[in-house]
C-alpha cells in the first residue's frame, strides 16, 4: 500500500472559462489548462485521498495506468498533489539579508503650485514654503546608489514632489550629473517623472524628450471630475490649463509613451468615462487608476460600496480591453495590462513592491524613506544619503512583511501577486506598514480571477497580442 495522496489546496486555484478548467499554480503564479486526465485525478483525490494504486484503479475505466502515473508524477512535482512529503517552503528566505537598490526617488521640492484636496503627501507645502532639495543631497543620492549596488547594469532616477518642475534647475543639474557619472561607470540610467503638467512649456517638453524621460501626468478625467479636487492654491479648477499643456505635450513628445495617473476619490467611480476621455480624446498611451481608501482626510476615501463599484467598473473596462485585444489593439488600461503581464511572466512576489528592496526615496534633508509616499511621515527613516543605508533596520522591516505566519496571506490564492498590499495603504489604514491590506482582499481576489480569465481568452484567440504588447514592455 503506497502513501496516501491528497490535493494541496493552498497551491492550487481553479478558474473555469467556458468549458475549460484552468489551474492557477499559486507558488509559481503560472497558469495551465487542465486536460481531462489532470482534472480527473484532482476530482478523484478531492472526493477521497488514496494511494496511487487505488487512484489508477478508480480511473481505470477512463484512463490507462501509465498515463495516470505520469500525470501524477508531474502534479506531485508541482506540489499540487502531496504524497505526504514536506512541501518546499514557498518563500525560501524567511529574512531579507540583502537589498539590490537600482532606483532612487528624489523629492526635489515639497512645494506644489496646486492644492489638490486629497493629496496624501505628508510634507506638502505651498509654493512659497516649499523645501527644495539641494544639489549636494541629490548628488549624494546617486553616489549612494552606486556604492550600495555597484553590480546593477541599469539605474533609475525618479524626480518627484510636490511638483518636481518647480525645482527645474536641480532636475537639469542632475540629468547632466547622472549622464556623465553613470557613463563613466559603464552603466545605463533612465529618468522618470510624475508631473501635474501645469508648468510645461515647449522648451521644457523638448528638453525632457531629448533625455527620454518616462513621464506620467496626474489628471483625474474630464473637466467636471478633474476640477472637483485638482485645484489651485486659490481654489480654482485646473482642467483648462492642464488640458492645454497635455495637448502640447502629446503633440511634441515622441521618445516614450506618456501615461495618465488618475486618483479615484469619494463620489468618483466612473472608470470607463474617465478612461475614454484620457485615452481616446486626449491621446494618452496608458491610463492607470489609484483608488483612495485610506487617505488622511477620510472625506475623500471611497466608501466600501464605492470601492465595490470601482472594481465592477474596472471589470467593465477590462471587457473592452479584452475585445480590443482580440482585434489586436491595446487600449492602454494599465491596471489590467500589468496584471496580465504578471500572469504571463509568472511573477512571484514575496514582497508587494520594490520599496526598500530596489528603491528608496530621498527627502530634502537626505533622509532615506521606504518610498515617496512616506517622505515627511512619522515612520522612521532608513539612513541618510551621506551616511548610507541602515541595512539592518531595513532588512528587519522587510522581513516582518515577508513573514506571513498568522496572517490571512499565508494561504491566500493571490499571495504571490498581491503579497499583502501597499505599505503606505497599510500604514494609513492600520498604523502599521507591515499589516496586510485586508479591506481589499476579496476584491483583489476577484480582480485576479478576472485577469486570469482575460489572459486565457487572449491566449486562446489571439496569442500574438501578448507577443506584440506584453513582452516588449520589458524593453522600455
C-alpha positions as CSV (number, residue, x, y, z in Angstrom):
1,X,0.0,0.0,0.0
2,X,1.6,3.3,-1.1
3,X,1.4,6.7,0.5
4,X,-2.0,8.4,0.7
5,X,-2.3,11.2,-1.9
6,X,-4.2,14.4,-1.4
7,X,-4.7,17.7,-3.3
8,X,-2.7,20.6,-1.9
9,X,-5.5,23.1,-2.0
10,X,-3.2,26.0,-0.8
11,X,-1.1,25.6,-4.0
12,X,-4.0,25.4,-6.5
13,X,-6.7,27.7,-7.6
14,X,-9.2,26.8,-10.4
15,X,-10.8,29.2,-12.7
16,X,-13.4,28.0,-15.2
17,X,-13.6,29.8,-18.6
18,X,-16.5,28.4,-20.7
19,X,-15.8,24.7,-20.9
20,X,-12.1,25.0,-19.9
21,X,-10.7,24.2,-16.5
22,X,-7.7,26.5,-15.8
23,X,-5.4,25.7,-13.0
24,X,-3.5,28.6,-11.4
25,X,-0.4,27.3,-9.8
26,X,-0.1,29.6,-6.8
27,X,3.6,29.0,-5.8
28,X,4.8,30.0,-9.3
29,X,2.0,32.3,-10.4
30,X,1.6,30.3,-13.6
31,X,-1.5,29.2,-15.4
32,X,-2.2,26.0,-17.3
33,X,-5.2,24.3,-18.8
34,X,-6.2,21.0,-17.1
35,X,-6.8,18.2,-19.6
36,X,-9.3,15.5,-18.8
37,X,-6.8,13.3,-17.1
38,X,-5.4,16.1,-14.8
39,X,-9.0,17.1,-13.9
40,X,-9.9,13.5,-13.3
41,X,-7.0,13.0,-10.8
42,X,-7.8,16.2,-9.0
43,X,-11.6,15.4,-8.7
44,X,-10.9,11.8,-7.6
45,X,-8.5,12.9,-4.8
46,X,-10.8,15.7,-3.7
47,X,-13.5,13.1,-3.3
48,X,-11.2,11.0,-1.2
49,X,-7.4,10.7,-0.7
50,X,-6.0,7.4,-1.7
51,X,-2.8,5.6,-2.8
52,X,-1.5,5.8,-6.4
53,X,-2.6,2.2,-7.0
54,X,-6.1,2.9,-5.8
55,X,-6.2,6.0,-7.9
56,X,-5.2,4.0,-11.0
57,X,-8.0,1.6,-10.3
58,X,-10.6,4.3,-9.7
59,X,-9.7,5.9,-13.1
60,X,-9.1,2.6,-15.0
61,X,-12.3,2.8,-16.9
62,X,-11.3,6.2,-18.4
63,X,-7.5,6.4,-18.5
64,X,-4.6,4.0,-18.9
65,X,-2.4,3.3,-15.8
66,X,0.9,4.6,-17.2
67,X,-0.7,7.9,-18.3
68,X,-2.2,8.3,-14.8
69,X,1.1,7.7,-13.2
70,X,3.0,10.1,-15.4
71,X,0.5,12.9,-14.9
72,X,0.5,12.1,-11.2
73,X,4.3,12.5,-11.0
74,X,4.0,15.9,-12.7
75,X,1.3,17.0,-10.2
76,X,3.4,15.8,-7.3
77,X,6.5,17.7,-8.7
78,X,4.4,20.8,-8.9
79,X,3.2,20.2,-5.3
80,X,-0.4,20.3,-6.4
81,X,-0.7,16.7,-5.1
82,X,1.1,15.6,-2.0
83,X,2.3,12.2,-1.1
84,X,2.9,13.3,2.5
85,X,6.4,14.6,1.8
86,X,7.1,18.0,3.4
87,X,6.3,20.8,0.9
88,X,9.0,23.2,-0.3
89,X,8.9,26.4,1.7
90,X,7.3,28.9,-0.7
91,X,9.4,31.8,0.3
92,X,12.8,30.2,0.6
93,X,14.0,33.2,2.6
94,X,12.4,34.0,5.9
95,X,14.6,37.1,6.1
96,X,15.8,39.7,3.8
97,X,19.6,39.7,4.0
98,X,20.4,41.8,1.0
99,X,18.8,44.6,-1.0
100,X,19.7,45.5,-4.5
101,X,18.8,49.2,-4.9
102,X,18.6,50.3,-8.5
103,X,16.1,53.2,-8.1
104,X,16.3,56.4,-6.2
105,X,13.3,58.8,-5.9
106,X,14.3,62.4,-5.3
107,X,11.7,64.5,-3.6
108,X,13.1,67.7,-5.3
109,X,10.6,70.1,-3.7
110,X,7.9,69.7,-1.0
111,X,6.2,72.8,-2.6
112,X,3.5,72.4,-5.1
113,X,1.7,75.1,-7.2
114,X,-1.6,73.2,-6.9
115,X,-3.5,72.4,-3.7
116,X,-5.3,69.1,-4.5
117,X,-7.7,68.5,-1.8
118,X,-7.0,64.8,-1.4
119,X,-3.2,64.9,-1.6
120,X,-1.6,62.2,0.6
121,X,1.8,64.0,0.8
122,X,2.6,64.4,4.5
123,X,5.2,67.0,3.8
124,X,3.4,69.1,1.1
125,X,3.9,72.9,1.3
126,X,2.6,75.9,-0.6
127,X,5.0,77.1,-3.3
128,X,6.5,79.9,-1.2
129,X,7.2,77.5,1.7
130,X,8.5,74.6,-0.4
131,X,11.6,72.9,0.9
132,X,13.8,72.3,-2.1
133,X,16.4,69.6,-2.3
134,X,20.0,70.9,-2.8
135,X,22.4,69.6,-5.4
136,X,24.7,68.1,-2.8
137,X,21.9,65.9,-1.4
138,X,20.8,64.9,-4.9
139,X,24.4,64.0,-6.0
140,X,24.9,62.1,-2.8
141,X,21.8,60.1,-3.5
142,X,23.3,58.9,-6.8
143,X,26.6,58.2,-5.2
144,X,24.9,56.1,-2.6
145,X,23.0,54.1,-5.3
146,X,26.3,53.3,-7.0
147,X,28.1,52.5,-3.7
148,X,25.2,50.3,-2.3
149,X,24.6,48.4,-5.6
150,X,27.7,48.5,-7.8
151,X,26.7,45.4,-9.8
152,X,23.4,46.7,-11.4
153,X,23.6,47.4,-15.1
154,X,20.6,49.9,-15.2
155,X,19.6,52.5,-12.7
156,X,16.5,54.8,-12.5
157,X,16.4,58.3,-11.1
158,X,12.8,59.5,-10.3
159,X,12.0,63.2,-9.9
160,X,9.1,63.7,-7.5
161,X,7.4,66.4,-5.5
162,X,5.2,68.5,-4.7
163,X,5.5,69.5,-8.3
164,X,9.0,68.4,-9.5
165,X,9.2,71.1,-12.3
166,X,9.0,73.7,-9.5
167,X,12.7,72.8,-8.9
168,X,13.7,72.7,-12.6
169,X,17.3,73.9,-12.1
170,X,18.0,70.8,-9.9
171,X,16.5,68.4,-12.4
172,X,18.6,69.8,-15.2
173,X,21.7,69.7,-13.0
174,X,21.1,66.1,-12.0
175,X,20.4,65.0,-15.6
176,X,23.9,66.3,-16.6
177,X,25.4,64.8,-13.5
178,X,23.8,61.4,-13.9
179,X,24.5,61.1,-17.7
180,X,28.2,61.8,-17.0
181,X,28.5,59.8,-13.8
182,X,26.7,56.6,-15.0
183,X,28.5,56.7,-18.4
184,X,31.9,56.8,-16.5
185,X,30.8,53.8,-14.5
186,X,29.7,52.0,-17.7
187,X,26.1,51.9,-16.6
188,X,22.8,52.9,-18.1
189,X,20.5,55.4,-16.4
190,X,16.9,56.4,-17.1
191,X,14.8,59.3,-15.8
192,X,11.2,59.2,-14.6
193,X,8.9,62.0,-13.5
194,X,5.3,62.5,-12.4
195,X,4.0,66.0,-13.1
196,X,0.8,67.9,-12.9
197,X,1.7,69.4,-16.3
198,X,0.9,73.0,-15.4
199,X,4.5,74.2,-15.7
200,X,5.2,72.6,-19.0
201,X,6.4,74.8,-21.9
202,X,7.5,73.8,-25.4
203,X,11.2,74.3,-24.3
204,X,10.8,72.0,-21.2
205,X,8.9,69.4,-23.2
206,X,11.7,69.3,-25.8
207,X,14.3,69.0,-23.0
208,X,12.5,66.1,-21.4
209,X,12.1,64.5,-24.8
210,X,15.8,64.8,-25.6
211,X,16.6,62.9,-22.4
212,X,13.9,60.3,-22.9
213,X,12.1,60.9,-19.6
214,X,9.4,58.3,-18.6
215,X,6.5,60.7,-18.0
216,X,3.3,60.3,-16.0
217,X,0.7,63.1,-15.8
218,X,-1.6,63.4,-12.8
219,X,-5.0,64.1,-14.2
220,X,-8.4,62.9,-13.0
221,X,-10.5,62.9,-16.1
222,X,-13.0,65.3,-17.8
223,X,-13.3,68.8,-16.6
224,X,-16.2,68.2,-14.1
225,X,-14.3,65.3,-12.4
226,X,-10.8,66.9,-12.6
227,X,-11.9,70.3,-11.2
228,X,-13.5,68.8,-8.2
229,X,-10.3,68.2,-6.4
230,X,-7.3,69.3,-8.5
231,X,-7.4,73.0,-7.8
232,X,-5.0,75.9,-7.4
233,X,-3.9,77.3,-4.0
234,X,-6.6,79.9,-4.6
235,X,-9.3,77.3,-5.1
236,X,-9.7,77.5,-8.9
237,X,-10.1,74.3,-11.1
238,X,-7.1,73.5,-13.2
239,X,-8.6,71.4,-16.0
240,X,-8.4,74.0,-18.7
241,X,-4.7,74.8,-18.2
242,X,-3.8,71.1,-17.8
243,X,-5.7,70.2,-20.9
244,X,-3.9,72.9,-22.9
245,X,-0.5,71.7,-21.6
246,X,-1.3,68.0,-22.2
247,X,-2.3,68.7,-25.8
248,X,1.0,70.5,-26.3
249,X,2.9,67.6,-24.6
250,X,1.4,64.8,-26.5
251,X,1.8,66.6,-29.9
252,X,5.6,67.1,-29.3
253,X,6.7,64.2,-27.1
254,X,7.8,61.2,-29.1
255,X,10.7,59.5,-27.2
256,X,8.5,57.3,-25.0
257,X,4.7,56.7,-24.4
258,X,3.2,59.1,-21.8
259,X,0.8,57.8,-19.2
260,X,-2.0,59.4,-17.2
261,X,-2.4,58.7,-13.5
262,X,-5.9,59.0,-12.1
263,X,-6.8,59.3,-8.4
264,X,-10.3,57.9,-7.6
265,X,-11.9,59.5,-4.5
266,X,-15.3,59.6,-2.9
267,X,-18.1,60.0,-5.5
268,X,-15.8,59.2,-8.5
269,X,-16.2,55.7,-9.7
270,X,-16.9,56.0,-13.4
271,X,-13.7,54.4,-14.7
272,X,-14.9,53.9,-18.3
273,X,-15.8,57.6,-18.9
274,X,-12.5,58.8,-17.4
275,X,-10.5,56.3,-19.4
276,X,-12.4,57.2,-22.6
277,X,-11.6,60.9,-22.1
278,X,-8.0,60.4,-21.4
279,X,-7.2,57.7,-23.9
280,X,-9.5,58.4,-26.8
281,X,-10.0,62.2,-26.5
282,X,-6.7,63.4,-25.1
283,X,-4.5,60.6,-26.5
284,X,-2.5,59.3,-23.5
285,X,-0.8,55.9,-24.2
286,X,-1.8,54.4,-20.8
287,X,-4.3,55.3,-18.1
288,X,-3.8,53.9,-14.6
289,X,-6.3,54.2,-11.7
290,X,-5.5,54.6,-8.0
291,X,-8.5,54.2,-5.7
292,X,-8.1,56.1,-2.4
293,X,-9.5,54.2,0.6
294,X,-7.0,55.1,3.3
295,X,-6.1,58.8,2.9
296,X,-5.5,61.1,5.8
297,X,-8.7,63.0,5.1
298,X,-11.4,60.5,5.4
299,X,-13.9,62.6,3.5
300,X,-12.1,61.7,0.3
301,X,-11.9,57.9,0.9
302,X,-14.1,55.8,-1.3
303,X,-16.8,54.1,0.8
304,X,-17.0,50.3,0.9
305,X,-19.9,50.3,-1.6
306,X,-18.0,52.7,-3.9
307,X,-14.9,50.5,-3.9
308,X,-17.1,47.6,-5.0
309,X,-18.4,49.8,-7.7
310,X,-14.9,50.8,-8.8
311,X,-13.8,47.2,-9.2
312,X,-17.0,46.4,-11.1
313,X,-16.4,49.3,-13.4
314,X,-12.7,48.3,-13.8
315,X,-14.0,44.9,-15.0
316,X,-16.4,46.6,-17.4
317,X,-13.4,48.5,-18.9
318,X,-11.5,45.2,-18.8
319,X,-14.1,43.6,-21.1
320,X,-13.4,46.4,-23.5
321,X,-9.7,45.7,-23.1
322,X,-10.3,42.0,-24.0
323,X,-12.5,42.9,-27.0
324,X,-9.8,45.2,-28.3
325,X,-7.0,42.7,-27.6
326,X,-8.9,40.1,-29.7
327,X,-8.8,42.6,-32.5
328,X,-5.1,43.2,-31.8
329,X,-5.4,46.6,-30.2
330,X,-4.1,47.7,-26.9
331,X,-6.4,50.3,-25.2
332,X,-3.9,51.3,-22.6
333,X,-5.7,50.2,-19.4
334,X,-2.6,49.9,-17.3
335,X,-4.0,48.2,-14.2
336,X,-5.2,45.2,-16.2
337,X,-2.2,45.3,-18.6
338,X,0.1,45.0,-15.6
339,X,-1.9,42.1,-14.1
340,X,-1.8,40.2,-17.4
341,X,2.0,40.9,-17.6
342,X,2.4,39.4,-14.1
343,X,0.4,36.3,-15.1
344,X,2.1,35.8,-18.4
345,X,5.6,36.2,-17.0
346,X,4.8,34.1,-13.9
347,X,5.7,36.9,-11.5
348,X,6.1,35.7,-8.0
349,X,6.4,38.4,-5.4
350,X,7.5,37.7,-1.8
351,X,7.0,41.4,-1.1
352,X,4.4,43.8,-2.5
353,X,6.7,46.1,-4.4
354,X,10.3,47.3,-4.8
355,X,10.1,49.8,-1.9
356,X,13.1,49.2,0.3
357,X,14.2,46.3,-1.8
358,X,15.1,48.0,-5.1
359,X,14.1,51.6,-4.4
360,X,14.4,54.2,-1.6
361,X,13.0,57.8,-1.6
362,X,15.2,60.7,-0.5
363,X,13.6,63.8,1.1
364,X,15.1,67.3,1.1
365,X,17.2,66.6,4.2
366,X,18.7,63.5,2.5
367,X,16.9,61.0,4.8
368,X,16.1,57.7,3.2
369,X,12.4,56.8,3.2
370,X,10.7,53.5,2.3
371,X,9.1,55.1,-0.7
372,X,7.9,58.6,-2.0
373,X,4.6,58.2,-0.1
374,X,6.4,58.1,3.3
375,X,8.5,61.3,3.0
376,X,7.5,63.6,5.9
377,X,5.6,60.8,7.7
378,X,6.4,59.6,11.3
379,X,7.7,56.2,10.0
380,X,11.4,56.1,11.0
381,X,13.8,56.6,8.0
382,X,16.4,54.0,7.0
383,X,19.5,56.1,7.0
384,X,20.8,59.2,5.1
385,X,22.4,59.6,1.7
386,X,25.6,61.0,3.4
387,X,25.9,58.2,6.0
388,X,24.4,55.4,3.9
389,X,21.6,52.9,4.3
390,X,20.7,51.5,7.7
391,X,20.8,48.0,6.2
392,X,20.0,46.0,9.4
393,X,16.9,48.1,10.2
394,X,15.7,47.9,6.6
395,X,16.2,44.2,6.5
396,X,14.3,43.8,9.7
397,X,11.4,45.8,8.4
398,X,11.2,44.0,5.1
399,X,11.5,40.6,6.9
400,X,8.4,41.5,9.1
401,X,6.3,41.7,5.9
402,X,8.0,38.6,4.5
403,X,6.8,36.5,7.4
404,X,3.2,35.5,6.5
405,X,2.7,33.3,9.5
406,X,-0.6,34.0,11.3
407,X,-1.8,36.3,8.6
408,X,-4.5,35.7,6.0
409,X,-1.8,35.9,3.4
410,X,-0.3,32.6,4.4
411,X,-2.8,30.5,2.4
412,X,-4.4,33.2,0.2
413,X,-4.5,32.2,-3.5
414,X,-3.2,35.6,-4.7
415,X,-0.5,35.7,-2.0
416,X,2.3,35.8,-4.6
417,X,0.7,38.5,-6.8
418,X,-0.5,40.9,-4.0
419,X,1.9,40.0,-1.2
420,X,-0.1,41.8,1.4
421,X,-0.7,45.1,-0.5
422,X,0.8,48.6,-0.4
423,X,2.9,49.5,2.7
424,X,1.5,53.1,2.8
425,X,-2.0,51.9,2.5
426,X,-1.5,49.7,5.5
427,X,0.3,52.5,7.4
428,X,-2.6,54.9,6.7
429,X,-5.3,52.4,7.4
430,X,-3.9,50.4,10.3
431,X,-1.0,52.5,11.6
432,X,1.4,49.6,10.7
433,X,3.1,49.4,7.3
434,X,3.6,45.6,7.7
435,X,-0.1,44.9,8.3
436,X,-1.8,43.3,5.2
437,X,-4.5,45.5,3.5
438,X,-7.4,43.2,4.5
439,X,-10.1,45.7,3.3
440,X,-9.0,44.9,-0.3
441,X,-8.7,41.1,-0.1
442,X,-12.0,39.9,-1.6
443,X,-12.0,42.5,-4.3
444,X,-8.4,41.8,-5.3
445,X,-9.0,38.0,-5.4
446,X,-11.9,38.6,-7.7
447,X,-9.9,41.0,-9.8
448,X,-7.1,38.4,-10.2
449,X,-9.7,35.8,-11.3
450,X,-10.9,38.3,-13.9
451,X,-7.3,38.8,-15.1
452,X,-6.8,35.1,-15.4
453,X,-10.0,34.8,-17.5
454,X,-9.0,37.7,-19.8
455,X,-5.5,36.3,-20.2
456,X,-6.7,32.8,-21.1
457,X,-9.2,34.2,-23.6
458,X,-6.4,36.3,-25.3
459,X,-4.1,33.3,-25.3
460,X,-6.8,31.1,-26.9
461,X,-8.0,33.5,-29.6
462,X,-5.1,36.0,-30.3
463,X,-1.8,35.0,-28.6
464,X,0.0,37.4,-30.9
465,X,-1.4,40.2,-28.7
466,X,0.9,39.0,-25.9
467,X,4.0,38.9,-28.0
468,X,3.2,42.4,-29.5
469,X,2.0,44.3,-26.4
470,X,3.1,42.4,-23.3
471,X,6.6,41.0,-24.0
472,X,8.1,44.2,-25.5
473,X,7.3,46.2,-22.3
474,X,10.5,44.8,-20.8
475,X,12.5,46.6,-23.4
476,X,11.2,50.0,-22.3
